[in-house]
Amino acid sequence: MDRYAVAGNPVEHSQSPFIHALFANATGQAMEYGRLLCPLDGFAPTVRRFAAEGARGCNVTVPFKFEAFGIAARHSERAALAQAANVLRFDAAGWFADNTDGAGLVQDIERNAQRPLAGKRVLLVGAGGAAAGALGPLILARPAELTVANRTLDKAAALVSRHQPLARSGAVGLHASTLADAGTAYDVVINASASSLQGATVPVAATALRPGTLALDMMYGPAAQPFLAWAAAHGATGRDGLGMLVEQAAEAFVVWRGVRPATADVLAAVRQRLAASA
């Protein structure tokens, strides 16, 4: 069987093996998918050993998305814009890197949550690998205004600067800010920072919300619960990152297998699985 895995640190919590097993079964693909724990100072050699053992590719999760981009010889347009990758395909002609995070996020918001982004005000919290992957597809969804807020303004400004040509082409107002100056009353607030994973407080003030705001945390399970509780306490509609996880996994499946799996039943199965284990 062709082998794949999710590579990161930590990975023991990941639902990706379960998701890809369902995709493989539904599409008749002969493949197996596991977890690849990488030392914080040993991502590249660990992934290279995995490839040398005959594996065909991997997903990449925190904190290695920037490093994954750097070790690939070829890149998709969306990975090149993000300068970060969450998908590697181990082609003989040179490893191929892609970034499916943003596409998965937009599909989850617009299709699963039924919240069109066009003409809306969107706040993206964080400027790391997750935010970098999300920003391009969010711009392509044509919000009226998109603010990237980060603890250090320079990092947010650099990410925004790289995406300004795309934003201008779509008439999207794209801005960078600190967390303290993130703005108020957004239609959609997306937490792409590591705050939930680290058990930290929500990094922006509740004034970023208004009644009915969609507040989405890219984490899921127990890590996302404080953010969801914060959203509910201020009249917003909370959503975790499980839908994004399933949708970006489907995008990765296309990169590896050339087949697009259906996602609705898989998302329902993963939610049921997590609820049963809670």
C-alpha positions in Angstrom: 0.0 0.0 0.0 1.0 3.6 -0.6 2.0 5.2 2.7 1.2 8.7 4.0 1.3 10.4 7.4 0.7 13.6 9.3 4.1 15.0 10.4 4.3 17.4 13.3 4.9 17.8 17.0 2.5 17.0 18.7 0.6 14.5 16.5 -1.0 12.1 18.9 -4.2 14.1 19.0 -4.6 14.2 15.2 -7.8 12.9 13.6 -6.1 12.9 10.1 -5.5 9.1 10.1 -9.2 8.5 10.7 -10.2 11.0 8.1 -8.0 9.6 5.4 -9.0 6.1 6.1 -12.6 7.1 5.5 -11.6 8.9 2.3 -9.6 5.9 1.0 -12.4 3.5 1.8 -15.0 5.7 0.0 -12.9 6.2 -3.1 -11.3 2.7 -3.3 -7.7 3.9 -2.9 -5.1 1.4 -1.6 -3.3 3.5 1.0 -2.4 3.7 4.6 -2.0 6.8 6.7 -0.3 7.2 10.1 1.3 9.7 12.4 4.9 10.8 12.2 6.2 12.5 15.3 9.1 14.8 14.4 11.6 16.2 16.9 11.5 20.0 17.1 15.0 20.1 15.7 14.7 17.2 13.4 11.7 17.7 11.0 13.6 17.5 7.7 15.7 14.3 8.5 12.6 12.6 9.9 10.5 13.3 6.8 13.4 12.3 4.5 13.7 9.0 6.3 10.0 8.4 5.9 10.2 9.2 2.1 13.3 6.9 1.8 11.2 4.1 3.3 8.9 4.3 0.3 6.2 6.7 1.6 4.4 8.8 -1.0 3.7 12.0 0.9 2.7 13.6 4.2 0.6 16.3 5.7 2.5 18.8 7.8 1.2 20.4 11.0 2.6 22.7 13.7 5.2 23.9 14.0 6.8 22.8 10.7 4.8 24.5 7.9 7.5 27.0 7.0 10.2 24.4 7.1 8.2 22.1 4.9 8.0 24.7 2.2 11.8 25.1 2.3 12.6 21.4 1.8 10.5 21.0 -1.4 11.9 21.5 -4.9 8.6 22.5 -6.4 5.6 24.5 -5.0 2.0 25.2 -5.9 1.0 28.9 -6.4 -0.8 29.0 -3.1 2.1 27.5 -1.2 4.5 30.0 -2.9 2.2 32.9 -1.8 2.0 31.6 1.7 5.7 30.6 1.9 4.4 27.7 4.0 3.2 24.2 3.2 0.9 21.6 4.9 1.2 19.0 2.1 4.3 17.3 0.7 4.2 14.8 -2.2 7.4 12.8 -2.6 7.7 12.9 -6.4 10.8 11.3 -7.9 11.3 14.5 -10.0 11.5 16.6 -6.8 9.3 17.0 -3.8 6.1 19.0 -4.4 4.7 21.3 -1.7 1.2 22.6 -1.5 -0.9 24.5 1.0 -4.5 23.4 1.3 -5.3 25.1 4.7 -6.9 28.2 3.2 -9.0 26.4 0.7 -10.2 24.1 3.4 -11.0 27.0 5.7 -13.0 28.9 3.0 -14.9 25.8 2.0 -15.9 25.1 5.6 -17.0 28.7 6.3 -18.9 29.2 3.0 -20.3 25.7 2.4 -20.5 24.0 5.8 -21.3 27.0 8.0 -23.1 28.7 5.1 -21.5 32.1 5.7 -20.5 33.8 2.4 -17.4 35.9 2.8 -17.9 38.3 -0.1 -18.4 41.9 1.1 -17.8 41.0 4.8 -15.3 42.3 7.4 -12.9 39.5 8.4 -10.3 39.4 11.2 -7.5 36.9 11.0 -5.7 36.5 14.3 -2.0 35.3 14.0 0.7 35.6 11.3 2.3 32.1 11.5 2.1 29.2 9.2 -1.6 28.6 9.7 -2.5 32.3 8.9 -0.1 32.4 6.0 -1.9 29.4 4.4 -5.3 30.9 5.0 -4.7 34.5 3.8 -4.6 34.0 0.0 -7.8 31.9 -0.2 -9.6 34.3 2.2 -8.7 37.2 -0.2 -10.0 35.3 -3.2 -13.3 35.0 -1.4 -13.6 38.8 -1.8 -14.3 40.2 1.7 -14.6 44.0 1.8 -12.0 44.2 4.5 -9.5 41.7 5.9 -7.3 42.6 8.9 -4.3 40.4 10.0 -3.7 41.0 13.7 -0.6 39.6 15.4 1.4 40.1 18.6 4.3 41.6 16.7 3.2 44.1 14.0 6.2 43.5 11.8 5.3 39.8 11.2 1.7 40.7 10.3 2.9 43.6 8.1 5.3 41.3 6.1 2.5 38.8 5.5 0.1 41.5 4.4 2.7 43.1 2.1 3.3 39.8 0.3 -0.5 39.5 -0.3 -1.2 43.1 -1.2 -1.1 42.6 -5.0 -3.7 39.9 -4.8 -5.8 42.0 -2.5 -5.7 45.0 -4.8 -6.7 42.9 -7.8 -9.8 41.8 -5.9 -10.6 45.2 -4.3 -10.1 43.8 -0.9 -9.0 46.2 1.9 -6.1 44.3 3.5 -4.5 45.6 6.7 -2.0 44.6 9.4 -2.4 45.5 13.1 -1.3 44.5 16.6 -3.6 42.4 18.7 -4.5 45.5 20.8 -5.6 47.5 17.8 -7.4 44.7 15.9 -10.6 46.6 15.4 -14.2 46.0 16.3 -17.5 44.4 15.2 -16.2 42.0 12.5 -18.5 39.6 10.6 -16.0 36.8 10.9 -13.1 36.3 13.4 -10.7 33.5 12.7 -8.1 32.4 15.4 -5.1 31.1 13.5 -2.7 31.8 16.4 -1.3 29.1 18.7 -3.2 30.4 21.7 -5.7 27.6 21.9 -3.0 24.9 21.5 -1.0 26.5 24.2 -3.9 26.9 26.6 -3.6 30.7 26.6 -6.3 33.3 26.8 -8.1 34.5 23.6 -5.6 37.0 22.1 -8.1 39.7 21.0 -10.7 41.8 22.9 -14.3 40.8 22.8 -15.0 44.1 21.0 -13.8 42.3 17.8 -17.2 40.5 18.0 -20.8 41.6 17.5 -24.0 39.6 17.9 -24.0 36.9 15.3 -20.3 37.1 14.4 -18.9 33.8 13.2 -15.9 33.1 15.5 -13.8 30.2 14.2 -10.9 28.6 16.0 -8.6 26.5 13.8 -8.1 24.1 16.7 -10.7 21.5 17.6 -11.6 19.2 20.6 -10.7 20.4 24.1 -8.2 22.9 22.9 -10.9 24.9 21.1 -13.4 25.0 24.0 -12.2 28.1 25.7 -12.4 30.1 22.5 -15.9 28.7 21.7 -17.1 29.6 25.2 -15.7 33.1 24.8 -17.5 33.5 21.6 -20.8 32.3 23.0 -20.5 34.6 26.1 -20.4 37.6 23.8 -23.2 36.6 21.5 -21.1 35.2 18.6 -21.5 31.9 16.8 -18.6 29.7 17.7 -17.1 27.1 15.3 -14.1 24.9 15.8 -11.6 23.8 13.1 -12.8 20.3 12.5 -14.6 21.2 9.3 -11.5 23.0 8.1 -9.5 19.9 8.9 -11.7 17.7 6.9 -11.9 20.0 3.9 -8.2 20.7 3.8 -7.6 16.9 4.0 -9.9 16.4 1.0 -7.8 19.0 -0.9 -4.6 17.1 0.1 -6.2 13.8 -1.1 -6.6 15.3 -4.5 -2.9 16.4 -4.6 -1.8 12.8 -3.7 -4.4 10.6 -5.4 -6.1 12.7 -8.1 -9.5 11.9 -6.6 -11.8 14.3 -4.7 -13.6 12.6 -1.8 -17.0 13.7 -0.5 -16.7 15.4 2.9 -20.1 15.7 4.6 -20.4 12.2 5.9 -16.7 12.2 7.0 -17.1 15.4 9.0 -20.2 14.0 10.7 -18.3 10.8 11.5 -15.3 12.7 13.0 -17.6 14.9 15.1 -19.4 11.7 16.4 -16.1 10.1 17.1 -14.8 13.1 19.2 -18.1 13.4 21.0 -18.0 9.7 22.0 -14.5 10.1 23.4 -15.2 13.3 25.3 
